């Protein structure tokens, strides 16, 4: 790079950034009003036999007696300044601190799931694409289909019963050393792996008919060398572009997996916050995840345009 | 990207995956599951049973309720109650120190009361039970209550975990909750949010010979099937809140035994004589009796709970003071009798009414609502079900909420029916939808009666009144299932699902 960005490019980038900001504002509005449609949190927090005066005192302390527009203004102006409020249940704790405590566990799980998906899917898809119709191809298609049809939470339970309870190879839950990462990462990454196998296979099928591959073959280059030197680099572009999107899906999918495996990340935190009617925390987590997802999409889009000259004029 | 960027990036990612993980030592460590992450380890903010169970090992109160449900001395060696029952003088033990080294004195009791009644606490009401707590000298405390209070000592035992005055006044409640300090059998070591709480035995514990294990670890495992798997693999020693099916599946598993007990929680249908119920056939006591005869609680228990629940006769249920299985049988399922009563009341063809249901608010509650609708249709009463999400269902005072009737449940942590009677039958309370002066007066009398036998007699009187003129359809109390490793000795959970782990040892 180093060249001056073209006016097209600048205009495109500005438009995408503005769109992202608007989208984020939309998410903030939606989240605020959706959680409030579910009812009054005070009734769930204060014990059933508490006197009404205690209820009202609590409502006041938590700012829940203010009119909705005032609460909304507080939330929005705070969010814009990076202040995501304090939890109703974990009193005195800033939501952002609670989220940041849980973030490493979720990031670790999502990365491990992604690593699992890539490490299994790419070699398998490559082998299948290079030898269509063979046993390995049938295996790859089977794995691809299984990945996209088996629900992850069910797979998670199955893995626990098989590898933890029956075989006793791996721990059944928690975050306790590398061994405990294996099952949740496989369960979470399985769906993405299925998609990646199919994607890699079809990309390889396209590329292997290309002239430069035929030429390399004709020169007598070994099959493996052809795969690694000529096919893999060219299928890498579509794969990498899907990975960013996959990562945001993994963050969302982690809600089930984290609950099943008692993995102390953002997903299980969100589940608890919803169950506890902890409005401010639900809002904060949703905003945080949305911001993350929107940023990844924005960066992916901008990176495409920067990398692929054909897209610049689009 | 240069040639080096890619390997560096990959190495960084791999490091992120592997580095933060460390293996864990086991040894003499008791590991107990929690079905949710405790909201707080400061008892007045410990929102539910899971949270109080995790917090209890850190603290002691002045008195303790022993395994026979009798009140016995703990941090107070003895106490005196004034003639009129409104003044308590406690004489404190002199050999107790907090985990941080502060001595336990009368000032600790004052600080516990002051910080406990802070309005930002969920359970501030438990501390409002006393309107004055004062130190007479270093080891003597006087408490006064606004009026005689039958359950004052019980409230102390359950909720008043003593806190060190200098520390909590210095750091405030929020910081205290993150690093709690008490006099209890275990001291706080560390907490990983959403994951685990680690405690170590208090070497200076005032109860000689306790606790029996050197470390105590709570692990947060929200999913019941995962708790089940973890106790089978030996990763945890106590798995709580299992379903009947899961408990049955464990019967053939070596090394694990199932613990089951009846929960002190009454499930019921509340009638309303205010709001949507006012002026409807439900105001006639014969109709409410008819609905009790016409509800097949036995069928519901058999079909929906696989037999793992008990029908209840009223609000005084198994495990409560004054409960008597012989003298207090549940309403039989007798549709014939129900139709007769309806005819007597002037509704030979039944009538139409409505019932609010907290969707998914309790185990199998949706099915219970549907079953009630069907069983009542059998006596000609057509019930329109109004399902609401739990937050919406409990969002407003029950008298204003949906339905002329509503399904709910009420637990008690004190071995007596008083909390549910007070909460659901005293006019003006949030969940009271049946207003009747006779009920309210009798509940008031129970509240003021400090003598246990006299109170038991009042509970029996209350029971008879609530049978003759039922303000509820009495349904069932569920069985709780837990699985415990065979290494665990001395584990005795109570009817309100609470446990004290200082007596538990590992073989």
Interface residues (C-beta under 8 A of the other chain):
Chain A: X38 X39 X40 X41 X43 X44 X45 X46 X47 X48 X49 X50 X51 X52 X54 X55 X57 X58 X61 X89 X90 X91 X92 X93 X98 X101 X102 X104 X105 X107 X108 X111 X112 X115 X157 X160 X161 X164 X165 X168 X171 X172 X173 X174 X175 X176 X177 X178 X180 X181 X259 X260 X261 X262 X264 X265 X268 X269 X271 X272 X275 X276 X277
Chain B: X13 X14 X16 X17 X18 X20 X21 X22 X23 X24 X36 X37 X39 X40 X45 X47 X119 X120 X122 X123 X124 X125 X128 X173 X174 X175 X177 X178 X192 X193 X194 X195 X196 X219 X220 X221 X222 X223 X225 X226 X229 X230 X232 X233 X235 X389 X390 X391 X392 X393 X394 X395 X396 X410 X419 X422 X423 X428 X429 X430 X431
